[in-house]
Every structure is written in structure tokens, then in C-alpha cells.
Amino acid sequence: MWAGFGPRSDRTHPVKIPARPLARRPPVRFLDPMADTTGNTQDTGAATAPGPRPRRSSWRHIGPGIVVAATGVGAGDLVATLIAGSNFGYTLLWAAVIGCLVKISLAEACGRWHLSTGRTLFDGWASIGRWTTWFFAVYAVIWGFVYGAAAMSSSALPLQALFPDVMDLEWWAIACGLVGLAFVWFNKYAVFEKVMTVLVGVMFLVTVYLAIRVTPNLGDAFAGLLPVIPDEKDSVLNTLGLIGGVGGTITLAAYGYWVNAKGWTGSGWMKVMRLDNRVAYTTTGIFVVAMLLVGAELLHSANIAIASGDKGLMQLGGILEEQYGTATGKLFLIGFFATSFTSLIGVWHGVSLMFADFLARRRGEREARGDILASGSRERSWAFRAYLLWLTFPPMILLFQDEPFRLIIIYGVLGAAFMPFLALTLMWLLNSSRTPREWRNGPLSNTMLAVAGLLFLVLCAKQVWDQPWAQFF
């Protein structure tokens, strides 16, 4: 638009008056199934720091999910699934699938908190109250002491079976602990993730091969997707245990820390995180379903019972060798080692990150931020390395003596209490003003976290009830 003329010297040059800019209309947001698993589709326009935004969710970004899947599925989880298949055949296949959906919602909530707020999960816990700090401190010290010995022993069992004349089980366990310590101590997240991915590939190939090798009855397997509770004693609690047990550990809480360590530090990475999370628990689901098929076909049909714990997997290795030959038996032991060792180095890295964050907050950091994790400084901190040493050396004492009875009871109770603590505190944080409105829970996420919290409360109550308290006092 042209209007008027300037002073005399400028009259030959008309002046252009800038048009008043039109008010910008907010862009229309279309529903994207990859963009939101919370059920909250309302855009409130909350301002969040977007961080570096990839152009689109891509498979090449996948990583932290593979790490959490590998760490969360340990030898004990595989045995629990095998026993479920051995006792009930394909009947509880649906429960394994539901369990993966529950874990997806929990891990997604952890990742969403880290990306949407720029704060770590422990920083969120600290904002709820000091009781969360004391709970985590006691849990980390006692749980780490007992778990360290269990993880080293679990990794040692298949190695001793593969190389029986090299050294005793206790020394294999010490070797595994020292290798895990050195690996996490001297490597940063990027190398750690690559090694975990290779080991997950080994786990995947072995479990899928075994599931195919036992020739499952596909008709019965599909029938097992219908929700049915077996008509046997304690079948409801066994079903809930299968839903909540596999992959349900503190490593779910570590997922947000690995997301930041990967370099994802803003809500612009939300789509990628959600894809990564779904890939993680789809992988977990394949592990679980494959081992349940092995239990149903190889053990249930032949009415073979195996022991609980790591010894059950050693029994299965012998059965596989007898049924399908030495090569299959050895291959299973390699997969067993990959499963156990990924849990070991995953906890050594992930829980040490959490402990370093906890101590930094306690020592005066006003706010624990995700960008600090992304910088790698937590992995170089003395607190990270101190907890690594705690996970490795003190537990070696337990390798050479009987389990401390009272300590094992406390360990079981604390371990059972952590998962309802995680689910319920995530509900608290993600429905509060601590979270930008755009990224707060919607109906779907609230429902899944409430179901998870109730499920883990029931399992916690059962765990506490089953402890031999009369002998404790």
C-alpha cells in the first residue's frame, strides 16, 4: 500500500509504509498415532524446550529401548515364563502380551517426564517429598548389594557349563563382575549401547530358533491369546505374576536416563522416544512368547518340571541337548549368557546413573537436568564409579557363603515395593503442574498407570505375605 510523499528532497521516491502484520494463526495439529500414546490429544500450547528435533521418527535413532529391554529381561524372567508354559501350556499367552503393554506405558511415562520437563526422574521424586529420597537410598544400597551377587552368579552358570574344566563357578562369577565393571567404567553410553544391541541380537536369534525348533501348535498358541484364568490353585496370582514380572525392575526407571544419555533432551524427541519404546517391548514380547512356547511344547507336553531360578535354565539346556543334539544345547547356553550378562552391565550402567543423579541432588544441585546426562559428565563422576564398585566388590562376599537370610527378606520386600512406587509416583508427577500441560497424562496413560500400580501393589502384598517373618525375628 502506498500513502503520501516524503519531504521535498524525497518527493520523487514514494515511501512504502509496511502493512500491519496479520495475527499468526496456530498451526493445525493433526492426530498422529505415533505422536501420542497418552490419550491426551488436547493441544494446550504449553511452551516446552524442543531440543534438537529430528526430521521424523526413524529406525536409525533406536537405542535406549533396546538397552532397557535387554536389561529388564533376565534369566529369572525367562525361567518364570518357561514355568508358566510348563504348568499351563499356552493358556497364559495373553498375560505375557498384556505384561508388555503395561511395561510400554511405564517406560513411556519415564521417557516423557525426562523429555517434557528437562528434569530427571529423581529430581521429580525429590519434589514430591523427602520420603522418596530415603526410600531410594535404602533401596539402592540393599538391592545393589544382593543383586550384584545374583547377576554375577547368573552370568557365570552358562560359562561354567560351556567350559567346565576351566575354573569354579565362584571364580567365573568374579570374572563376569570384573569384566562388567571394566566395560562400564571405561566406555561411554554410545559404546555401551552398541554392545547391548549385539547381545540382544544373540538373545533374539537363540530364543526364536528354539521356539521354531520345538514346533509349536499354532492353533493352540492363538487360542492362548483369549483371556482365560487356569482353574488351579493360586492361578490368579500366578497370572498377575507373569503380567508384572517379566521386565518389571528398576531398569524401567533407568529408561529416561538412557534417553538423555543418548542425547535426546527435549520434547522434539518425543516421537522418536515412543517408537524406541515400542520397539523395546515388542522385542521383550518376542522373548517372552518364544520361551512360553518352549515351555508349553517341550515341558508341558512331556510333563517335565524344572526348578525355579537360574538352575531351571541349566536343566532346560540339558533337556534341549538330549532332545535336539549338542549344538542346540550349546547355542542355548550362549543365549543364556547373553541374557544374563546384558542384565549385569545394564544395571551396572543404568542404576549407577540414577545413583549419581541422586547424590548430585543431595549434594546441592538445585535441579538435576537431562542435558547434564547428555553431556556424559554423570558417567565420569565419582558417584557413578563409586556405585559401580558397590555393585561389584562387596557382593563377592556372598559368592562364598550362604545367603544372609534377613538381608534376602529385606531385598525381596524392597524389590516388590519399587514397582508400585514407580507407577504411582509417575501418575503423581505427570498429572501435576510439574509437567507442561501439553505432556500431562491423558485418560489412556492414567488408566494404564493405575492398572500397573494396582497390579504391582497386589504382587507386593503377596511378596510381603510369603516372606518367612516368623524366622526373621
Rosetta blueprint (number, residue, H / E / L):
1 M L
2 W E
3 A L
4 G L
5 F L
6 G L
7 P L
8 R H
9 S H
10 D H
11 R L
12 T L
13 H L
14 P L
15 V L
16 K E
17 I L
18 P L
19 A L
20 R L
21 P L
22 L L
23 A L
24 R L
25 R L
26 P L
27 P L
28 V L
29 R L
30 F L
31 L L
32 D L
33 P L
34 M L
35 A L
36 D L
37 T L
38 T L
39 G L
40 N L
41 T L
42 Q L
43 D L
44 T L
45 G L
46 A L
47 A L
48 T L
49 A L
50 P L
51 G L
52 P L
53 R L
54 P L
55 R L
56 R L
57 S L
58 S L
59 W H
60 R H
61 H H
62 I L
63 G L
64 P H
65 G H
66 I H
67 V H
68 V H
69 A H
70 A H
71 T H
72 G H
73 V L
74 G L
75 A H
76 G H
77 D H
78 L H
79 V H
80 A H
81 T H
82 L H
83 I H
84 A H
85 G H
86 S H
87 N H
88 F H
89 G L
90 Y L
91 T L
92 L L
93 L H
94 W H
95 A H
96 A H
97 V H
98 I H
99 G H
100 C H
101 L H
102 V H
103 K H
104 I H
105 S H
106 L H
107 A H
108 E H
109 A H
110 C H
111 G H
112 R H
113 W H
114 H H
115 L H
116 S H
117 T H
118 G L
119 R E
120 T L
121 L H
122 F H
123 D H
124 G H
125 W H
126 A H
127 S H
128 I H
129 G L
130 R H
131 W H
132 T H
133 T H
134 W H
135 F H
136 F H
137 A H
138 V H
139 Y H
140 A H
141 V H
142 I H
143 W H
144 G H
145 F H
146 V H
147 Y H
148 G H
149 A H
150 A H
151 A H
152 M H
153 S H
154 S H
155 S H
156 A H
157 L H
158 P H
159 L H
160 Q H
161 A H
162 L H
163 F L
164 P L
165 D L
166 V L
167 M L
168 D L
169 L H
170 E H
171 W H
172 W H
173 A H
174 I H
175 A H
176 C H
177 G H
178 L H
179 V H
180 G H
181 L H
182 A H
183 F H
184 V H
185 W H
186 F H
187 N L
188 K L
189 Y H
190 A H
191 V H
192 F H
193 E H
194 K H
195 V H
196 M H
197 T H
198 V H
199 L H
200 V H
201 G H
202 V H
203 M H
204 F H
205 L H
206 V H
207 T H
208 V H
209 Y H
210 L H
211 A H
212 I H
213 R H
214 V L
215 T L
216 P L
217 N L
218 L H
219 G H
220 D H
221 A H
222 F H
223 A H
224 G L
225 L L
226 L L
227 P L
228 V L
229 I L
230 P L
231 D L
232 E L
233 K L
234 D L
235 S H
236 V H
237 L H
238 N H
239 T H
240 L H
241 G H
242 L H
243 I H
244 G H
245 G H
246 V L
247 G L
248 G L
249 T L
250 I L
251 T H
252 L H
253 A H
254 A H
255 Y H
256 G H
257 Y H
258 W H
259 V H
260 N H
261 A H
262 K L
263 G L
264 W L
265 T L
266 G L
267 S H
268 G H
269 W H
270 M H
271 K H
272 V H
273 M H
274 R H
275 L H
276 D H
277 N H
278 R H
279 V H
280 A H
281 Y H
282 T H
283 T H
284 T H
285 G H
286 I H
287 F H
288 V H
289 V H
290 A H
291 M H
292 L H
293 L H
294 V H
295 G H
296 A H
297 E H
298 L H
299 L H
300 H H
301 S L
302 A L
303 N L
304 I L
305 A L
306 I L
307 A L
308 S L
309 G L
310 D H
311 K H
312 G H
313 L H
314 M H
315 Q H
316 L H
317 G H
318 G H
319 I H
320 L H
321 E H
322 E H
323 Q H
324 Y H
325 G L
326 T H
327 A H
328 T H
329 G H
330 K H
331 L H
332 F H
333 L H
334 I H
335 G H
336 F H
337 F H
338 A H
339 T H
340 S H
341 F H
342 T H
343 S H
344 L H
345 I H
346 G H
347 V H
348 W H
349 H H
350 G H
351 V H
352 S H
353 L H
354 M H
355 F H
356 A H
357 D H
358 F H
359 L H
360 A H
361 R H
362 R H
363 R L
364 G L
365 E L
366 R L
367 E L
368 A L
369 R E
370 G H
371 D H
372 I H
373 L H
374 A H
375 S H
376 G L
377 S L
378 R H
379 E H
380 R H
381 S L
382 W H
383 A H
384 F H
385 R H
386 A H
387 Y H
388 L H
389 L H
390 W H
391 L H
392 T H
393 F L
394 P H
395 P H
396 M H
397 I H
398 L H
399 L H
400 F H
401 Q L
402 D L
403 E L
404 P L
405 F H
406 R H
407 L H
408 I H
409 I H
410 I H
411 Y H
412 G H
413 V H
414 L H
415 G H
416 A H
417 A H
418 F H
419 M H
420 P H
421 F H
422 L H
423 A H
424 L H
425 T H
426 L H
427 M H
428 W H
429 L H
430 L H
431 N L
432 S L
433 S L
434 R L
435 T L
436 P L
437 R H
438 E H
439 W H
440 R L
441 N L
442 G L
443 P H
444 L H
445 S H
446 N H
447 T H
448 M H
449 L H
450 A H
451 V H
452 A H
453 G H
454 L H
455 L H
456 F H
457 L H
458 V H
459 L H
460 C H
461 A H
462 K H
463 Q H
464 V H
465 W H
466 D H
467 Q L
468 P L
469 W H
470 A H
471 Q H
472 F H
473 F L
